[in-house]
Amino acid sequence: MRIFGLIGNSLKHSYSEKFFTEKFRQEKINDARYFLFPMSNIDEYRTLVQRYQFSGLQVTNPFKQSIMGYLEALDEEASMVGAVNTIKFIKDGTKIITKGYNTDIAGFDALLGNFSLPAGNSALILGTGGASKAVAYILKKKEIPFHFVSRSPVDAEIFSYDSLTAKVVSENRLIINATPAGLYPDIESFPGIPYEAVSKNHICIDLIYNPDKTVFMQKCEQMEAQVVNGLEMLWVQAEKSWEIWNQ
């Protein structure tokens, strides 16, 4: 039996187990199982991989960056992005080599493809964690200028929420929430930006998919912006992970 799963700090919000269990049922994949493995600390990863003979794992917050130090190899794009959300366990004789990939790249690319972005558009990425890295990678490929927004900016190129003015928000018409603010079960929280500056000319993307419509999305929708959640990103990145595991 091949064992797959998801590691992360809190997995109450996750649809991944449901997605793969249904996929296995529909496609009559009888030799695979997918489980959730909540971890409070990245060091628990070592114990986990000693306990189970995994074929593949997915990684969610807050371990997409810290997991990289536990892997033997990295895919080129994952290395460039600086975050991993998929691990493949590769048999090499008597050894198992773990290789990290980033399928969030494909997921966000597909999500962004639903919109027609006007020339000269620029973006704000809310958050600087692992998910934000894939977002930045795709924006760079599409030559869309962007700024990060963080609670703890490390340099002058990153806005703090306190320094984020209505003018900056109005000038950056693509806003991506890559933070866990609003994620189930903490559904009342939201990023602290000047929502009054959001307009019908904005595209506001929340990478969260549970709940379906976060407070961030509701506030942006009230200002007539286009809004979308991260559910399609989840499906695309999950299928990409399955493809990698079965290559």
C-alpha positions in Angstrom: 0.0 0.0 0.0 1.3 3.4 -1.0 1.0 6.1 1.7 0.6 9.7 0.9 -0.3 12.6 3.1 -0.2 16.3 4.2 2.0 17.8 7.0 1.3 21.1 8.6 0.7 22.8 11.9 -3.1 22.9 11.8 -5.0 20.9 9.2 -8.6 21.4 10.4 -9.2 23.5 7.3 -7.7 21.1 4.7 -9.7 19.5 1.9 -6.7 17.5 0.7 -7.6 14.2 2.3 -11.2 14.4 1.0 -9.8 15.3 -2.5 -7.5 12.4 -2.7 -9.8 9.9 -1.1 -12.5 10.8 -3.7 -9.9 10.7 -6.5 -8.8 7.2 -5.5 -12.4 6.0 -5.3 -13.5 7.5 -8.7 -10.3 6.3 -10.5 -10.3 2.9 -8.8 -6.8 3.5 -7.4 -6.8 0.7 -4.8 -3.2 0.7 -3.7 -3.0 4.2 -2.2 -4.2 6.0 0.9 -3.9 9.7 1.9 -3.8 10.9 5.5 -3.4 14.1 7.4 -0.4 14.4 9.7 -0.6 17.6 11.9 2.8 18.6 13.4 3.5 21.3 15.9 7.2 21.5 15.0 9.2 20.8 11.9 11.5 18.5 13.9 8.6 16.0 14.1 9.1 15.3 10.4 12.1 13.0 11.1 10.1 10.8 13.5 7.2 10.7 11.0 9.3 9.5 8.1 10.9 6.8 10.3 7.4 5.6 11.3 5.9 5.4 7.8 7.2 4.3 4.4 5.8 7.2 2.4 5.5 7.5 -1.4 4.8 11.2 -1.2 3.9 14.1 1.1 2.4 17.5 0.7 3.5 20.4 2.9 1.4 23.3 4.1 2.0 26.3 6.4 4.1 27.0 8.3 6.6 24.4 7.0 7.0 25.1 3.3 10.3 26.8 3.8 11.7 25.0 6.8 11.1 21.6 5.3 13.8 22.3 2.6 16.6 21.7 5.1 15.3 18.1 5.7 15.4 17.1 2.0 18.2 15.5 0.0 17.3 17.2 -3.3 15.2 20.0 -4.7 13.5 20.5 -8.0 15.0 23.5 -9.9 11.8 25.6 -9.6 11.3 24.8 -5.9 14.9 25.9 -5.3 14.3 29.1 -7.2 11.1 29.9 -5.4 12.5 29.0 -2.0 9.5 26.9 -0.8 8.4 23.3 -1.1 4.9 21.9 -0.9 5.4 18.5 -2.4 7.9 15.7 -1.4 8.6 12.7 -3.5 10.2 9.6 -1.9 12.5 8.0 -4.5 14.0 4.6 -4.0 17.7 4.5 -4.9 18.9 0.9 -4.2 18.6 0.5 -0.5 18.2 4.2 0.2 15.3 6.6 0.0 16.0 10.0 -1.5 13.5 12.8 -0.7 13.1 15.5 -3.3 11.1 18.7 -2.9 8.9 20.3 -5.5 6.6 23.3 -5.6 3.2 22.7 -7.2 1.7 25.9 -5.8 3.4 27.5 -8.9 1.1 25.6 -11.3 -1.9 26.2 -9.0 -1.5 29.9 -8.8 -0.7 30.2 -12.5 -4.0 28.5 -13.3 -5.9 30.7 -10.9 -4.4 33.9 -12.2 -5.2 32.7 -15.8 -8.9 33.3 -15.1 -8.4 37.0 -15.3 -7.6 39.5 -18.0 -4.9 41.7 -16.5 -4.7 45.2 -18.0 -1.3 46.4 -19.1 0.6 48.2 -16.5 -1.1 46.4 -13.6 0.9 45.9 -10.4 0.3 43.8 -7.3 0.4 43.6 -3.6 1.2 40.2 -2.0 -0.1 40.1 1.5 2.2 37.9 3.5 5.8 36.7 3.1 5.4 33.0 4.0 5.8 29.9 1.8 2.6 30.4 -0.3 3.7 34.0 -1.2 6.9 32.6 -2.8 5.0 30.8 -5.6 2.8 33.9 -6.1 5.9 36.1 -6.5 7.5 33.6 -8.9 4.5 33.6 -11.2 4.2 37.4 -11.1 7.8 37.8 -12.1 7.4 35.4 -15.0 4.4 37.5 -16.2 6.4 40.7 -15.6 3.9 42.1 -13.2 5.6 44.4 -10.6 4.7 43.7 -7.0 5.4 44.5 -3.4 5.1 42.3 -0.3 3.1 43.4 2.7 4.2 42.0 6.0 3.6 42.4 9.8 7.4 42.4 10.2 9.1 43.8 7.1 12.7 43.0 6.9 13.7 45.7 4.4 12.5 49.0 2.8 11.0 47.2 -0.2 8.4 45.5 1.9 5.4 47.5 3.2 4.2 47.1 6.7 0.4 47.1 7.3 0.8 50.3 9.2 2.6 52.0 6.3 0.2 50.7 3.6 -1.8 53.8 2.5 -5.0 54.0 0.5 -3.0 55.5 -2.3 -0.8 52.4 -2.5 -3.8 50.1 -2.5 -5.6 52.1 -5.2 -2.5 52.0 -7.4 -1.9 48.2 -7.1 -5.0 46.7 -8.7 -4.1 43.0 -8.1 -4.1 42.0 -4.4 -3.3 38.5 -3.3 -3.9 37.3 0.3 -1.2 34.8 1.0 -1.6 34.9 4.7 -3.7 32.5 6.9 -5.9 35.4 8.1 -9.5 34.2 7.7 -8.7 30.6 7.5 -11.0 28.1 9.2 -11.6 28.0 12.1 -10.5 31.7 12.6 -13.0 32.9 10.0 -13.5 36.4 11.4 -9.9 37.6 10.9 -8.7 39.4 7.8 -5.7 41.3 6.6 -5.6 44.9 7.9 -5.5 47.0 4.6 -7.4 50.2 3.7 -10.3 48.5 2.0 -11.9 51.8 1.1 -9.3 52.2 -1.6 -10.3 48.9 -3.3 -12.4 49.5 -6.4 -14.2 47.8 -9.3 -10.9 47.9 -11.1 -9.3 45.6 -8.6 -8.8 41.8 -8.7 -8.6 40.4 -5.2 -7.4 36.8 -4.8 -7.5 34.9 -1.5 -5.4 31.7 -1.5 -7.7 30.4 1.3 -10.5 28.1 0.2 -12.1 27.3 3.6 -14.3 29.2 4.1 -15.5 29.7 0.5 -15.7 33.5 1.0 -13.4 35.0 3.5 -13.9 38.4 5.2 -11.1 39.7 3.0 -13.1 38.6 -0.1 -16.4 40.1 1.3 -14.8 43.4 2.0 -13.3 43.6 -1.5 -16.5 42.5 -3.1 -18.4 45.3 -1.3 -16.1 47.7 -3.2 -17.1 45.9 -6.4 -13.8 44.3 -7.0 -13.5 40.9 -8.7 -12.8 38.2 -6.1 -11.9 34.5 -6.1 -10.7 32.0 -3.5 -8.0 29.4 -3.7 -10.0 26.3 -4.4 -9.0 25.9 -8.0 -5.4 26.4 -6.9 -5.8 23.5 -4.5 -7.2 21.2 -7.2 -4.5 22.0 -9.7 -1.6 21.8 -7.3 -2.9 18.5 -5.9 -3.2 16.9 -9.4 0.3 18.2 -10.2 1.6 16.5 -7.0 0.0 13.3 -8.0 1.6 13.5 -11.4 5.1 14.0 -9.8 4.6 11.1 -7.4 3.7 8.8 -10.3 6.4 9.9 -12.8 
